Amino acid sequence: MTGRDFLKTHWEVSAAIGFFTVEPWMAGRLIRYHVLFIIRRSKREVQTPPDW
């Protein structure tokens, strides 16, 4: 199976995951936020994980 065939077959269930950090200054100190998000490629929807 070629890579192209694999993607066509699994397009409805494929996703991409993104992760980044944001470091704003708040109340005179640096706070770090970690952001994780999931993109459903077929619908181009961004989903965030449930609260942990």
PDB file with SEQRES, HELIX, SHEET and CRYST1 records, atoms N, CA, C and O in Angstrom:
SEQRES   1 A   52  MET THR GLY ARG ASP PHE LEU LYS THR HIS TRP GLU VAL          
SEQRES   2 A   52  SER ALA ALA ILE GLY PHE PHE THR VAL GLU PRO TRP MET          
SEQRES   3 A   52  ALA GLY ARG LEU ILE ARG TYR HIS VAL LEU PHE ILE ILE          
SEQRES   4 A   52  ARG ARG SER LYS ARG GLU VAL GLN THR PRO PRO ASP TRP          
HELIX    1 AA1 GLY A    3  HIS A   10  1                                   8    
HELIX    2 AA2 TRP A   11  VAL A   13  5                                   3    
SHEET    1 AA1 3 ALA A  15  VAL A  22  0                                        
SHEET    2 AA1 3 TYR A  33  ARG A  40 -1                                        
SHEET    3 AA1 3 GLU A  45  GLN A  47 -1                                        
SHEET    1 AA2 2 TRP A  25  MET A  26  0                                        
SHEET    2 AA2 2 ARG A  29  LEU A  30 -1                                        
CRYST1    1.000    1.000    1.000  90.00  90.00  90.00 P 1           1          
ATOM      1  N   MET A   1       0.850  -1.174   0.000  1.00  0.00           N  
ATOM      2  CA  MET A   1       0.000   0.000   0.000  1.00  0.00           C  
ATOM      3  C   MET A   1       0.898   1.241   0.000  1.00  0.00           C  
ATOM      4  O   MET A   1       1.835   1.337   0.793  1.00  0.00           O  
ATOM      5  N   THR A   2       0.610   2.166  -0.875  1.00  0.00           N  
ATOM      6  CA  THR A   2       1.394   3.399  -0.924  1.00  0.00           C  
ATOM      7  C   THR A   2       0.935   4.348   0.181  1.00  0.00           C  
ATOM      8  O   THR A   2      -0.130   4.169   0.772  1.00  0.00           O  
ATOM      9  N   GLY A   3       1.740   5.338   0.440  1.00  0.00           N  
ATOM     10  CA  GLY A   3       1.382   6.343   1.432  1.00  0.00           C  
ATOM     11  C   GLY A   3       0.103   7.076   1.070  1.00  0.00           C  
ATOM     12  O   GLY A   3      -0.728   7.357   1.934  1.00  0.00           O  
ATOM     13  N   ARG A   4      -0.052   7.382  -0.198  1.00  0.00           N  
ATOM     14  CA  ARG A   4      -1.261   8.070  -0.682  1.00  0.00           C  
ATOM     15  C   ARG A   4      -2.506   7.201  -0.458  1.00  0.00           C  
ATOM     16  O   ARG A   4      -3.537   7.700  -0.008  1.00  0.00           O  
ATOM     17  N   ASP A   5      -2.412   5.914  -0.771  1.00  0.00           N  
ATOM     18  CA  ASP A   5      -3.544   5.002  -0.564  1.00  0.00           C  
ATOM     19  C   ASP A   5      -3.890   4.890   0.922  1.00  0.00           C  
ATOM     20  O   ASP A   5      -5.063   4.855   1.295  1.00  0.00           O  
ATOM     21  N   PHE A   6      -2.867   4.835   1.757  1.00  0.00           N  
ATOM     22  CA  PHE A   6      -3.096   4.755   3.198  1.00  0.00           C  
ATOM     23  C   PHE A   6      -3.863   5.975   3.682  1.00  0.00           C  
ATOM     24  O   PHE A   6      -4.826   5.836   4.436  1.00  0.00           O  
ATOM     25  N   LEU A   7      -3.453   7.166   3.264  1.00  0.00           N  
ATOM     26  CA  LEU A   7      -4.141   8.384   3.691  1.00  0.00           C  
ATOM     27  C   LEU A   7      -5.577   8.437   3.188  1.00  0.00           C  
ATOM     28  O   LEU A   7      -6.471   8.851   3.925  1.00  0.00           O  
ATOM     29  N   LYS A   8      -5.810   8.027   1.955  1.00  0.00           N  
ATOM     30  CA  LYS A   8      -7.183   8.003   1.425  1.00  0.00           C  
ATOM     31  C   LYS A   8      -8.060   7.049   2.226  1.00  0.00           C  
ATOM     32  O   LYS A   8      -9.217   7.355   2.514  1.00  0.00           O  
ATOM     33  N   THR A   9      -7.512   5.902   2.582  1.00  0.00           N  
ATOM     34  CA  THR A   9      -8.268   4.895   3.323  1.00  0.00           C  
ATOM     35  C   THR A   9      -8.604   5.365   4.734  1.00  0.00           C  
ATOM     36  O   THR A   9      -9.700   5.099   5.229  1.00  0.00           O  
ATOM     37  N   HIS A  10      -7.677   6.058   5.386  1.00  0.00           N  
ATOM     38  CA  HIS A  10      -7.840   6.435   6.785  1.00  0.00           C  
ATOM     39  C   HIS A  10      -8.188   7.912   6.990  1.00  0.00           C  
ATOM     40  O   HIS A  10      -8.088   8.416   8.109  1.00  0.00           O  
ATOM     41  N   TRP A  11      -8.589   8.602   5.937  1.00  0.00           N  
ATOM     42  CA  TRP A  11      -8.825  10.049   6.024  1.00  0.00           C  
ATOM     43  C   TRP A  11      -9.862  10.412   7.073  1.00  0.00           C  
ATOM     44  O   TRP A  11      -9.679  11.404   7.778  1.00  0.00           O  
ATOM     45  N   GLU A  12     -10.946   9.653   7.207  1.00  0.00           N  
ATOM     46  CA  GLU A  12     -12.024   9.976   8.148  1.00  0.00           C  
ATOM     47  C   GLU A  12     -11.575   9.879   9.607  1.00  0.00           C  
ATOM     48  O   GLU A  12     -12.159  10.538  10.468  1.00  0.00           O  
ATOM     49  N   VAL A  13     -10.574   9.091   9.896  1.00  0.00           N  
ATOM     50  CA  VAL A  13     -10.159   8.895  11.281  1.00  0.00           C  
ATOM     51  C   VAL A  13      -8.780   9.489  11.577  1.00  0.00           C  
ATOM     52  O   VAL A  13      -8.276   9.341  12.690  1.00  0.00           O  
ATOM     53  N   SER A  14      -8.169  10.152  10.609  1.00  0.00           N  
ATOM     54  CA  SER A  14      -6.836  10.694  10.847  1.00  0.00           C  
ATOM     55  C   SER A  14      -6.927  12.026  11.598  1.00  0.00           C  
ATOM     56  O   SER A  14      -7.896  12.773  11.462  1.00  0.00           O  
ATOM     57  N   ALA A  15      -5.910  12.294  12.375  1.00  0.00           N  
ATOM     58  CA  ALA A  15      -5.860  13.511  13.178  1.00  0.00           C  
ATOM     59  C   ALA A  15      -4.422  14.003  13.247  1.00  0.00           C  
ATOM     60  O   ALA A  15      -3.471  13.258  13.012  1.00  0.00           O  
ATOM     61  N   ALA A  16      -4.299  15.260  13.570  1.00  0.00           N  
ATOM     62  CA  ALA A  16      -2.989  15.850  13.816  1.00  0.00           C  
ATOM     63  C   ALA A  16      -3.022  16.441  15.218  1.00  0.00           C  
ATOM     64  O   ALA A  16      -4.057  16.934  15.667  1.00  0.00           O  
ATOM     65  N   ILE A  17      -1.910  16.392  15.894  1.00  0.00           N  
ATOM     66  CA  ILE A  17      -1.825  16.899  17.256  1.00  0.00           C  
ATOM     67  C   ILE A  17      -0.821  18.041  17.277  1.00  0.00           C  
ATOM     68  O   ILE A  17       0.264  17.950  16.702  1.00  0.00           O  
ATOM     69  N   GLY A  18      -1.208  19.122  17.953  1.00  0.00           N  
ATOM     70  CA  GLY A  18      -0.326  20.267  18.101  1.00  0.00           C  
ATOM     71  C   GLY A  18      -0.089  20.563  19.569  1.00  0.00           C  
ATOM     72  O   GLY A  18      -0.965  20.348  20.406  1.00  0.00           O  
ATOM     73  N   PHE A  19       1.082  21.052  19.870  1.00  0.00           N  
ATOM     74  CA  PHE A  19       1.434  21.384  21.245  1.00  0.00           C  
ATOM     75  C   PHE A  19       2.325  22.611  21.224  1.00  0.00           C  
ATOM     76  O   PHE A  19       3.260  22.699  20.428  1.00  0.00           O  
ATOM     77  N   PHE A  20       2.027  23.560  22.107  1.00  0.00           N  
ATOM     78  CA  PHE A  20       2.897  24.721  22.242  1.00  0.00           C  
ATOM     79  C   PHE A  20       2.754  25.292  23.645  1.00  0.00           C  
ATOM     80  O   PHE A  20       1.830  24.934  24.376  1.00  0.00           O  
ATOM     81  N   THR A  21       3.658  26.171  24.016  1.00  0.00           N  
ATOM     82  CA  THR A  21       3.595  26.830  25.314  1.00  0.00           C  
ATOM     83  C   THR A  21       3.440  28.331  25.116  1.00  0.00           C  
ATOM     84  O   THR A  21       3.893  28.898  24.121  1.00  0.00           O  
ATOM     85  N   VAL A  22       2.791  28.957  26.087  1.00  0.00           N  
ATOM     86  CA  VAL A  22       2.610  30.406  26.114  1.00  0.00           C  
ATOM     87  C   VAL A  22       3.109  30.877  27.471  1.00  0.00           C  
ATOM     88  O   VAL A  22       2.769  30.292  28.499  1.00  0.00           O  
ATOM     89  N   GLU A  23       3.913  31.929  27.476  1.00  0.00           N  
ATOM     90  CA  GLU A  23       4.493  32.421  28.735  1.00  0.00           C  
ATOM     91  C   GLU A  23       4.201  33.907  28.922  1.00  0.00           C  
ATOM     92  O   GLU A  23       5.056  34.742  28.627  1.00  0.00           O  
ATOM     93  N   PRO A  24       3.005  34.251  29.408  1.00  0.00           N  
ATOM     94  CA  PRO A  24       2.689  35.662  29.648  1.00  0.00           C  
ATOM     95  C   PRO A  24       3.183  36.122  31.030  1.00  0.00           C  
ATOM     96  O   PRO A  24       3.322  35.318  31.952  1.00  0.00           O  
ATOM     97  N   TRP A  25       3.439  37.406  31.148  1.00  0.00           N  
ATOM     98  CA  TRP A  25       3.742  38.007  32.441  1.00  0.00           C  
ATOM     99  C   TRP A  25       2.424  38.339  33.100  1.00  0.00           C  
ATOM    100  O   TRP A  25       1.608  39.058  32.524  1.00  0.00           O  
ATOM    101  N   MET A  26       2.199  37.825  34.308  1.00  0.00           N  
ATOM    102  CA  MET A  26       0.973  38.110  35.045  1.00  0.00           C  
ATOM    103  C   MET A  26       1.328  38.374  36.502  1.00  0.00           C  
ATOM    104  O   MET A  26       2.043  37.593  37.129  1.00  0.00           O  
ATOM    105  N   ALA A  27       0.827  39.471  37.026  1.00  0.00           N  
ATOM    106  CA  ALA A  27       1.062  39.842  38.427  1.00  0.00           C  
ATOM    107  C   ALA A  27       2.563  39.886  38.737  1.00  0.00           C  
ATOM    108  O   ALA A  27       2.989  39.477  39.818  1.00  0.00           O  
ATOM    109  N   GLY A  28       3.348  40.377  37.800  1.00  0.00           N  
ATOM    110  CA  GLY A  28       4.778  40.544  38.022  1.00  0.00           C  
ATOM    111  C   GLY A  28       5.600  39.272  37.936  1.00  0.00           C  
ATOM    112  O   GLY A  28       6.774  39.277  38.308  1.00  0.00           O  
ATOM    113  N   ARG A  29       5.021  38.193  37.462  1.00  0.00           N  
ATOM    114  CA  ARG A  29       5.801  36.958  37.318  1.00  0.00           C  
ATOM    115  C   ARG A  29       5.422  36.249  36.027  1.00  0.00           C  
ATOM    116  O   ARG A  29       4.349  36.474  35.466  1.00  0.00           O  
ATOM    117  N   LEU A  30       6.304  35.408  35.578  1.00  0.00           N  
ATOM    118  CA  LEU A  30       6.110  34.666  34.341  1.00  0.00           C  
ATOM    119  C   LEU A  30       5.355  33.375  34.636  1.00  0.00           C  
ATOM    120  O   LEU A  30       5.747  32.601  35.508  1.00  0.00           O  
ATOM    121  N   ILE A  31       4.273  33.154  33.901  1.00  0.00           N  
ATOM    122  CA  ILE A  31       3.474  31.942  34.065  1.00  0.00           C  
ATOM    123  C   ILE A  31       3.514  31.173  32.751  1.00  0.00           C  
ATOM    124  O   ILE A  31       3.391  31.765  31.678  1.00  0.00           O  
ATOM    125  N   ARG A  32       3.682  29.879  32.829  1.00  0.00           N  
ATOM    126  CA  ARG A  32       3.759  29.053  31.627  1.00  0.00           C  
ATOM    127  C   ARG A  32       2.479  28.231  31.491  1.00  0.00           C  
ATOM    128  O   ARG A  32       2.074  27.530  32.419  1.00  0.00           O  
ATOM    129  N   TYR A  33       1.851  28.329  30.321  1.00  0.00           N  
ATOM    130  CA  TYR A  33       0.693  27.514  29.966  1.00  0.00           C  
ATOM    131  C   TYR A  33       1.108  26.547  28.868  1.00  0.00           C  
ATOM    132  O   TYR A  33       1.802  26.920  27.922  1.00  0.00           O  
ATOM    133  N   HIS A  34       0.671  25.297  29.007  1.00  0.00           N  
ATOM    134  CA  HIS A  34       0.917  24.281  27.987  1.00  0.00           C  
ATOM    135  C   HIS A  34      -0.395  24.057  27.248  1.00  0.00           C  
ATOM    136  O   HIS A  34      -1.427  23.816  27.874  1.00  0.00           O  
ATOM    137  N   VAL A  35      -0.364  24.134  25.935  1.00  0.00           N  
ATOM    138  CA  VAL A  35      -1.567  23.994  25.121  1.00  0.00           C  
ATOM    139  C   VAL A  35      -1.417  22.771  24.223  1.00  0.00           C  
ATOM    140  O   VAL A  35      -0.462  22.665  23.453  1.00  0.00           O  
ATOM    141  N   LEU A  36      -2.370  21.851  24.332  1.00  0.00           N  
ATOM    142  CA  LEU A  36      -2.417  20.654  23.506  1.00  0.00           C  
ATOM    143  C   LEU A  36      -3.742  20.660  22.761  1.00  0.00           C  
ATOM    144  O   LEU A  36      -4.793  20.850  23.373  1.00  0.00           O  
ATOM    145  N   PHE A  37      -3.709  20.457  21.463  1.00  0.00           N  
ATOM    146  CA  PHE A  37      -4.954  20.406  20.713  1.00  0.00           C  
ATOM    147  C   PHE A  37      -4.874  19.334  19.638  1.00  0.00           C  
ATOM    148  O   PHE A  37      -3.797  18.947  19.184  1.00  0.00           O  
ATOM    149  N   ILE A  38      -6.052  18.871  19.251  1.00  0.00           N  
ATOM    150  CA  ILE A  38      -6.183  17.802  18.262  1.00  0.00           C  
ATOM    151  C   ILE A  38      -7.031  18.327  17.111  1.00  0.00           C  
ATOM    152  O   ILE A  38      -8.079  18.935  17.328  1.00  0.00           O  
ATOM    153  N   ILE A  39      -6.575  18.091  15.898  1.00  0.00           N  
ATOM    154  CA  ILE A  39      -7.309  18.538  14.714  1.00  0.00           C  
ATOM    155  C   ILE A  39      -7.792  17.307  13.957  1.00  0.00           C  
ATOM    156  O   ILE A  39      -6.991  16.476  13.529  1.00  0.00           O  
ATOM    157  N   ARG A  40      -9.108  17.199  13.797  1.00  0.00           N  
ATOM    158  CA  ARG A  40      -9.657  16.143  12.940  1.00  0.00           C  
ATOM    159  C   ARG A  40      -9.495  16.611  11.509  1.00  0.00           C  
ATOM    160  O   ARG A  40     -10.112  17.597  11.104  1.00  0.00           O  
ATOM    161  N   ARG A  41      -8.684  15.924  10.748  1.00  0.00           N  
ATOM    162  CA  ARG A  41      -8.319  16.390   9.410  1.00  0.00           C  
ATOM    163  C   ARG A  41      -9.482  16.371   8.443  1.00  0.00           C  
ATOM    164  O   ARG A  41      -9.584  17.260   7.597  1.00  0.00           O  
ATOM    165  N   SER A  42     -10.372  15.380   8.540  1.00  0.00           N  
ATOM    166  CA  SER A  42     -11.471  15.278   7.578  1.00  0.00           C  
ATOM    167  C   SER A  42     -12.475  16.417   7.730  1.00  0.00           C  
ATOM    168  O   SER A  42     -13.043  16.875   6.739  1.00  0.00           O  
ATOM    169  N   LYS A  43     -12.700  16.883   8.976  1.00  0.00           N  
ATOM    170  CA  LYS A  43     -13.675  17.951   9.222  1.00  0.00           C  
ATOM    171  C   LYS A  43     -13.020  19.289   9.537  1.00  0.00           C  
ATOM    172  O   LYS A  43     -13.702  20.308   9.640  1.00  0.00           O  
ATOM    173  N   ARG A  44     -11.704  19.286   9.689  1.00  0.00           N  
ATOM    174  CA  ARG A  44     -10.945  20.482  10.065  1.00  0.00           C  
ATOM    175  C   ARG A  44     -11.478  21.106  11.353  1.00  0.00           C  
ATOM    176  O   ARG A  44     -11.621  22.324  11.463  1.00  0.00           O  
ATOM    177  N   GLU A  45     -11.767  20.242  12.322  1.00  0.00           N  
ATOM    178  CA  GLU A  45     -12.233  20.672  13.633  1.00  0.00           C  
ATOM    179  C   GLU A  45     -11.078  20.601  14.617  1.00  0.00           C  
ATOM    180  O   GLU A  45     -10.259  19.683  14.565  1.00  0.00           O  
ATOM    181  N   VAL A  46     -11.020  21.564  15.503  1.00  0.00           N  
ATOM    182  CA  VAL A  46     -10.026  21.541  16.574  1.00  0.00           C  
ATOM    183  C   VAL A  46     -10.724  21.063  17.828  1.00  0.00           C  
ATOM    184  O   VAL A  46     -11.768  21.591  18.208  1.00  0.00           O  
ATOM    185  N   GLN A  47     -10.145  20.060  18.469  1.00  0.00           N  
ATOM    186  CA  GLN A  47     -10.699  19.535  19.703  1.00  0.00           C  
ATOM    187  C   GLN A  47      -9.641  19.625  20.783  1.00  0.00           C  
ATOM    188  O   GLN A  47      -8.460  19.394  20.529  1.00  0.00           O  
ATOM    189  N   THR A  48     -10.063  19.957  21.973  1.00  0.00           N  
ATOM    190  CA  THR A  48      -9.137  19.972  23.104  1.00  0.00           C  
ATOM    191  C   THR A  48      -9.431  18.774  23.974  1.00  0.00           C  
ATOM    192  O   THR A  48     -10.575  18.321  24.031  1.00  0.00           O  
ATOM    193  N   PRO A  49      -8.429  18.248  24.654  1.00  0.00           N  
ATOM    194  CA  PRO A  49      -8.659  17.099  25.523  1.00  0.00           C  
ATOM    195  C   PRO A  49      -9.560  17.493  26.691  1.00  0.00           C  
ATOM    196  O   PRO A  49      -9.625  18.671  27.044  1.00  0.00           O  
ATOM    197  N   PRO A  50     -10.251  16.537  27.293  1.00  0.00           N  
ATOM    198  CA  PRO A  50     -11.098  16.837  28.461  1.00  0.00           C  
ATOM    199  C   PRO A  50     -10.228  17.283  29.643  1.00  0.00           C  
ATOM    200  O   PRO A  50      -9.020  17.048  29.666  1.00  0.00           O  
ATOM    201  N   ASP A  51     -10.858  17.919  30.602  1.00  0.00           N  
ATOM    202  CA  ASP A  51     -10.132  18.355  31.810  1.00  0.00           C  
ATOM    203  C   ASP A  51      -9.541  17.147  32.510  1.00  0.00           C  
ATOM    204  O   ASP A  51     -10.194  16.110  32.629  1.00  0.00           O  
ATOM    205  N   TRP A  52      -8.318  17.277  32.967  1.00  0.00           N  
ATOM    206  CA  TRP A  52      -7.631  16.167  33.642  1.00  0.00           C  
ATOM    207  C   TRP A  52      -7.697  16.352  35.070  1.00  0.00           C  
ATOM    208  O   TRP A  52      -7.180  15.528  35.824  1.00  0.00           O  
TER     209      TRP A  52                                                      
END                                                                             
